[in-house]
């Protein structure tokens, strides 16, 4: 599964990214500046293109999460999952009772306003392991009920006091711990910049099931800087 991160709250950006060879898009509410209307509209564009649409959340913002689930997103990515308790709260809130959750259902876009069977959709839930605490508690977090996990390299290196230093011995040991504990078919990796993408391609690092290949702002910046006068 190959995704790309969108931080710019524009349906035009969503359309350009959806009309590409990527499997889908991650709409980023952590570092993007979406409001409810722009986020919902971007979800509509991506899903109408029949592409996977994920939204990344910073925490258990129940109103925002419910809106996105009701809009029919393919999956939800939760930043900075560090404990079993937080992970279980997230999973329970996002799952319907048939899938061991507490989520309520309504006549919403997800079920075509009542045309489809209610309370049965199982959104893909992904927890981000991106801090020292998250890795230290990884055994418990694996039992929360997430479908997959994504490594956040910048925040993980930052929490280990080696921000952006991918050759740091401690950082490498924590990455190795994640790879050891999580099967590749349940693991994802975020490669936010062109440099990180090239480094990954040239490395011997095993390829996980999910890769998030960069972000809209970085690709635009690279395109602008490539113009020679």
N, C-alpha and C positions, 0 to 999 in steps of 0.2 A: 504494500500500500504506500503510494507516494503522494504526499500532500505538500501544499505550500501555504505559508502563513500570510494572512491579510490583516494589516493594522489600519489601513486608510478606510474610513467609513463611507465608501462610495460604491453604488451598484455598478458603475462603469468598470471599476477595478475588479469587482466580482465577476462581471461578464468576461473581461479579458482573461482572467485566470481560469475561469470555468471552461472557456473555449480554448483549452490547451491540452497537452498530453498528460497532465497531472490527473490522478484519480479523484482528487477533491481538494477542498480548501479548509483551513482552520481560521475562523474569524476570532481575532484576539482581543478580548475585553480586558486583558491584563495590562497591555501596553498600548493598545489602540484607544481611540476616542469615540467609540460608537455611543449613540443614544439608542433608546428602545426602538424608535421608528427606523433608523438607518440599519440597525442590526437585523430587525425582522425583514426589511426589504432585501438585504443582502442574502439572508437565508432563502428567501423566495427565489432569487435569481439563480443561486447555486443549485438548488434542488430541482428547479425547472429545467436546468441543463442536464439533469440526471447524474450529477456529480455528488460525491460524498460531501457532506457539510458538517464540520465539527465547530464547536465553540469552546474557547478556553476561558475558564473562570478563575478568579483569584481566591474565592472562598465560597461558602455555602450561602450565597445571596439568593434566598428562596424566590423572590419575585422575578428576578432576572432569569434564573434557571428555569422556572416554570414557563415563562414566556417562550424561551428558546425550545424547550421540550414540546410545548404545545404547537410551536411553529413547524415541527417536523424535522429537527436536526438528526443527522445520522449518529452523532456521538458527542460526548462532552469530555473535555480535558480539564482536570482540576490541578491547579498550581500548588506546589509545596505541600504535598501530603506527607505528614511527619509522624502521625500516630494512628493506631488502630481505631481509637474512638472517633477521630475526625473522619477517617475513611468510611467507617460504618454509617455515620450520619449522612454522608454524601450518597452512598449507595442506597440506603433506605429511602431517602427523599426522591431519588431519581427513578426508582423501580416501582412498578405497579405491584399490588398484592399478589398477583399470580406469579411474580418473579421475586418474591420475598422482600417486597418494599412497602412503602406507605403512601405512594403517590396517588393523588386523586385524579379523576379523569373528567373531561368535559367534551363538549362538541366543538372541536378545534381543528386547525389545519392538519395536524398530525393524522387524524382519522377522517379527514375530508368532511369535517363538520357533521359527523355522525354516520357517514356512509359506510365506513369500515367498522369492524368489531372493536368495541371499546376496551381499553385496559389491557391490551395484549402486546403492544410494541415494546421491544427491548432495545433501548438505545445503548450503543457501545460506550462504556464508561472507562476512562483512562485516568490513572493517577500519575502525577509527575513526581518522580524521585529526583530531587534537586538540592538537597541539603545534607549535611553531615548527619543530622538527626534522622532524616528519612532513611538513609542507608543503614544507620545503626539499628533502626526499628523495622528493617525490611521484612523479617520473618513474620512479624505480626501483621504488617500491612498487606502482605500477600494473602491473608485470610479474610480481607475485608469484603471481597466480592467484585473487585474491579476485573474488567475483561483484559486490560492491558496496562502497561506502565511505560512512561516516556522519561528518558534521561534529559534533564535540563543542565547542560554543561556549564553555562556561565554562572548560574546561581550556586551550583554544586562547588565549583572551584572557588567562588567567592566565600562560601561558608567554611572552606578549608584554608582561607587566608592566602590563596594563590590565584586570584581572579585572572582568568584568561591565560594562565600558564599551563598549557596542555601537556607539558613535559615534566611537570612536578611529580615527584615520586608518590606523595600521599594521594594526590588526585588520581593518578593511574591505579593505585591500589583500590580506591573506592569504586572506580569504574569496573575494575576486575571483579570486585565483590558483587556488583549489580549483575554483571554478565554470568557470574557463577550461580547466583540465586534465582534469576529469572530466565525462563526458556526463551529462545530467540523468537518463537512464534507468538509470544506475548509481550515482546519488548519493542520499544521505539526509541529513536534518537532524533533530537532537534539539532539541525545544522544551520544556524542563523545567518552565516555570512558566506560569501563566495570563497574566501580563504579556507574556512572550515570545511566546505564541501570538497575543495581540491585536496586538502590534507586527508580527508576521510577516504577519498578515491585512491589515493596513493599509499594508504596504510594497509596493513594486514588485518585490520579490525573486522571481526565478523559482522555480516550485514543482518540487522534485525528485521522483523516483519514490517515495521512502520518506520518510514523516514520522512521528516519534514524538511524539505529542501529550501531553506532560505525564506525570505520575506519580501513583500512588495516594495517596501521603502529601499531596501538594499539593492534590489535589482534595478529600480529606477535610478538610484544614485550611480550605480555602475554604468548604466546606459548613458547618463548625462556626462560622466567623466570620460567616457570612451570617445567623445566627439573631439576631434582635433581641428583647430582653427588654422 
